Each structure stands twice: as C-alpha cells, then as structure tokens.
C-alpha cells in the first residue's frame, strides 16, 4: 500500500505535465512578431518570464538550464521571487512546498542546511553536494518576501529553522562560515555568502549587525572601493560589487565604478552571435557573465543610475535566444563565451533570466521594500507629459502633474523645464 505522500507527489507530477504541455511546441529559430504595438524590451520581458513559468517541473522546482533536470537551490529561490513579484503565488508555493517536503531530511540531522543541488526528474537531492550558506540564504530571502507579499505563515517554521542554521555558523568576528561539504565544515568566509546572509537575516537584527560589521571591517578595501572575495582570497569578484550595493545600501555605490573599470568587456555571444558589452565575473576572464551583468543593472538602478542600468539591459537583450522547447519564450545563457561549464554559453539559464527581470522591474530582491529613487535628466524637446509617458517612468502621459508637484522647488511652472535639469520621479 502506498503512503499518502506518494499520491500527492503523483498528483503534482500530473499537474506539472499538463501545465508544461501548454508551453511546449516545435522548436523555432526566431522570435514571433508581437501582436500589439509595444517596445522590444516589454516583449522580451514577457518571453523571459514565460520561460520561467514553463520551465517549472511537476515536482515544483525548475531545472537550471533549458532541457536539463539538474537543479540548484539558489536559482529556484530567484524563480520564486520572480513569481511572487508578478503575483503568481501558486508557482512560488510549488517551489516552497518542494523544500518543505525535504526540510526534515536536511535539517533534522547534522550538518543541516539544504543541499545545493537537486534533480527535477526524481525530486531527490544530490546528497554529496555542499550545504552552502549562499543557497540557503537566498531561499530564506525568497521565503521572507513570500511572508511580506502574502501575509501567510505557511512556511514560517522553515524560515526560522533556516535562519537559526545560518546563525549557528556565525564566528566570533561576526562573519558566517561558508557551510559544509563532504569533508565537513568549511571554515572560510565568503563575502558573497555573507552579503546574502545580511539580506536574509532581516528578522535577526543583532546577528545581522555583526555580519555587516564583519563585511565592513574585514572584507572592504576602502582605498580601492571594493570587497575582497573572502577571508581566504583578497582578489575582487564582480558580484561582490553588485550585491554590496543591493545588500548594504547606497553608501557602497562607489564600488560600481570599480566594477566598471575592472570587469567591463566586449565579447561575441556564442548563442546569439551578437557583440555585447557588459561585465565579466573575474578580472582575469575574457568573457561576459550575463547573470552577473543583470546583477549590475539592478545595482545601477539602486544607485540611481537608471540610464546606465538600461544600457546594460539592452546589451543583455542582445544575448537572448529563442527557446527550443517553449513557444513564445526566450532567454539568456550564463556566459557569452568561454563558459564555466560546457553548455553555459549555449542554454537558457535561470539566474540570467531572473536578474534580467529584476533589472527590467527596477526591483532589488535583496531589499524588496527599498524604493529606488528615480531621477530623470531633461533632454531637448521633452515635456513633463512626454517624460510621464515613458514606460520606465509611468507609461501614462496624463500623470505629468506628479512630476511637477515633486519638483516645485525648481520649476516655476509645468512648462519651465530646461535640458539638463534633474527631476525627481516620485
């Protein structure tokens, strides 16, 4: 006789099969023409989001790349945040229920923490994979956002258990150790991982403050305006600049200028064939890290450099390719060339999708309640109604008065704007 959980899992698989059937079609080689008059960016945003929806498996989790069952905790956390942002709570809950089903397995015995890797076909974890703080912190960030968006308490026990697991790895200096691998405790402290933990531990202010102190006192190199990669490596990594701004705040915005000088590259994308200018992951790599370039676009938005963010988004769009499995869907690989793994420059990759969307939405997932301050520099020929009509402003020219009211200190009338003025967009 089968356990009741068997039938629940079988039902989930069947639902997933029927949902995905609505997404699948014969492979195509070009993007369909939009039926409505809209910008290329809006069309791409919809296609990328659609790919995420279609990529979800019957077990609830998504494979990291198109056509593959290999899955990881961090990409699924990003996907859940995307679903929540768009109000697709049921898709996010499928991911969370998957992890809830494995919570006791992973946390009831040592060393604790969710596995880093999973399989979407079997729904099982790779038991020899790391229990890494970054993946667990990102899943906690997603669960915190779920609580904030829905008010539901369904996963509060898991949220608290994960937070306590992270705090249990905190050292006397405030830094959180990297987690566990098959050889045991990893004593190193990653800047990236600690930035994740700082963003995740919002309900534990005392421990969170210690993490920040560790990052500021031991990982930040003030003279160079950058972070070390971690306690065992003083070299820079691009994501520490992007996530430093997103997690710690605007006072670290100068590190984006360091990243611009250290990591900006021009490469040809293997999958799309287009020449792209964006950011590498490491200083010694002649490639563009498309996921990380999305992270940089979000960070530029947080810093108020919206035009710089939009330029990066345009470059990422040039790296996009049509889905080979889902109709009216498209996406972005991990790298343009010279990938970290064999198919990393060929196949659509969840984190690249998610970070493109976050940047398009001007949304900071490491601080979802943060309101991005928008400033528009007036260009020749613009009016307040024209500015209000831009998609990245209000997409509605009739809302020009909101801009006028917010800038009365520098505007004598609605018709008195001049090129070069900086207008706050409320």
HUDANOR-V504135 format. One record per pair of residues at least 6 apart in sequence whose C-alpha atoms are under 6 Angstrom apart, sorted by the first residue. I is the first residue (numbers start at 1). GAP is how many residues later the second one is. If there is no record, write none. Layout:
BEGIN
i:I gap:GAP
i:I gap:GAP
END
This chain:
BEGIN
i:12 gap:46
i:13 gap:45
i:13 gap:46
i:16 gap:41
i:16 gap:42
i:20 gap:34
i:23 gap:31
i:23 gap:303
i:24 gap:301
i:24 gap:302
i:25 gap:301
i:25 gap:302
i:27 gap:297
i:27 gap:298
i:47 gap:281
i:47 gap:282
i:47 gap:283
i:48 gap:281
i:48 gap:282
i:48 gap:283
i:50 gap:279
i:51 gap:278
i:55 gap:7
i:56 gap:6
i:59 gap:64
i:60 gap:34
i:60 gap:35
i:60 gap:38
i:61 gap:34
i:63 gap:6
i:63 gap:7
i:63 gap:8
i:64 gap:7
i:64 gap:285
i:64 gap:286
i:65 gap:283
i:65 gap:284
i:66 gap:282
i:69 gap:50
i:69 gap:51
i:69 gap:52
i:70 gap:49
i:71 gap:46
i:71 gap:47
i:71 gap:48
i:72 gap:44
i:72 gap:45
i:72 gap:46
i:73 gap:43
i:73 gap:62
i:74 gap:61
i:74 gap:64
i:75 gap:275
i:75 gap:276
i:77 gap:61
i:77 gap:62
i:77 gap:65
i:80 gap:12
i:81 gap:61
i:83 gap:9
i:106 gap:6
i:106 gap:7
i:106 gap:8
i:107 gap:6
i:113 gap:18
i:114 gap:17
i:115 gap:14
i:115 gap:16
i:116 gap:13
i:116 gap:14
i:116 gap:15
i:117 gap:9
i:118 gap:6
i:118 gap:7
i:118 gap:8
i:130 gap:50
i:130 gap:51
i:131 gap:48
i:131 gap:49
i:132 gap:46
i:132 gap:47
i:133 gap:45
i:133 gap:46
i:134 gap:59
i:134 gap:62
i:137 gap:59
i:137 gap:60
i:137 gap:63
i:140 gap:60
i:141 gap:59
i:169 gap:7
i:169 gap:8
i:170 gap:6
i:174 gap:36
i:174 gap:37
i:174 gap:40
i:175 gap:36
i:175 gap:39
i:177 gap:10
i:177 gap:11
i:177 gap:12
i:178 gap:8
i:178 gap:10
i:178 gap:11
i:179 gap:7
i:180 gap:6
i:188 gap:43
i:189 gap:41
i:189 gap:42
i:190 gap:40
i:191 gap:38
i:191 gap:39
i:192 gap:48
i:198 gap:10
i:199 gap:48
i:199 gap:167
i:201 gap:7
i:219 gap:8
i:219 gap:9
i:220 gap:6
i:220 gap:7
i:221 gap:6
i:225 gap:30
i:226 gap:29
i:228 gap:6
i:228 gap:7
i:228 gap:8
i:229 gap:6
i:229 gap:7
i:229 gap:8
i:237 gap:45
i:238 gap:43
i:241 gap:14
i:241 gap:15
i:242 gap:53
i:242 gap:54
i:242 gap:57
i:245 gap:7
i:245 gap:8
i:246 gap:53
i:246 gap:120
i:247 gap:119
i:253 gap:50
i:263 gap:16
i:263 gap:17
i:263 gap:20
i:264 gap:14
i:264 gap:15
i:265 gap:12
i:265 gap:13
i:265 gap:14
i:266 gap:10
i:266 gap:11
i:267 gap:8
i:267 gap:9
i:268 gap:6
i:268 gap:7
i:269 gap:67
i:269 gap:68
i:270 gap:66
i:270 gap:67
i:271 gap:75
i:272 gap:47
i:272 gap:49
i:276 gap:39
i:279 gap:9
i:279 gap:10
i:279 gap:14
i:280 gap:7
i:280 gap:8
i:280 gap:9
i:281 gap:8
i:287 gap:50
i:288 gap:47
i:288 gap:48
i:289 gap:46
i:290 gap:44
i:290 gap:45
i:290 gap:62
i:291 gap:43
i:291 gap:60
i:291 gap:61
i:294 gap:61
i:294 gap:62
i:295 gap:60
i:297 gap:12
i:297 gap:15
i:297 gap:62
i:298 gap:61
i:300 gap:9
i:301 gap:8
i:302 gap:70
i:304 gap:69
i:304 gap:70
i:320 gap:11
i:320 gap:12
i:321 gap:9
i:321 gap:10
i:322 gap:8
i:323 gap:6
i:323 gap:7
i:331 gap:17
i:332 gap:16
i:332 gap:20
i:333 gap:12
i:333 gap:14
i:333 gap:15
i:333 gap:16
i:334 gap:10
i:334 gap:11
i:334 gap:15
i:334 gap:18
i:335 gap:9
i:335 gap:10
i:336 gap:9
i:337 gap:8
i:339 gap:6
i:374 gap:50
i:374 gap:51
i:375 gap:48
i:375 gap:49
i:375 gap:50
i:376 gap:46
i:376 gap:47
i:377 gap:43
i:377 gap:44
i:377 gap:45
i:378 gap:41
i:378 gap:42
i:378 gap:43
i:379 gap:40
i:380 gap:39
i:384 gap:16
i:385 gap:12
i:385 gap:15
i:386 gap:11
i:388 gap:6
i:388 gap:8
i:388 gap:9
i:388 gap:11
i:388 gap:12
i:389 gap:6
i:389 gap:7
i:389 gap:8
i:403 gap:22
END
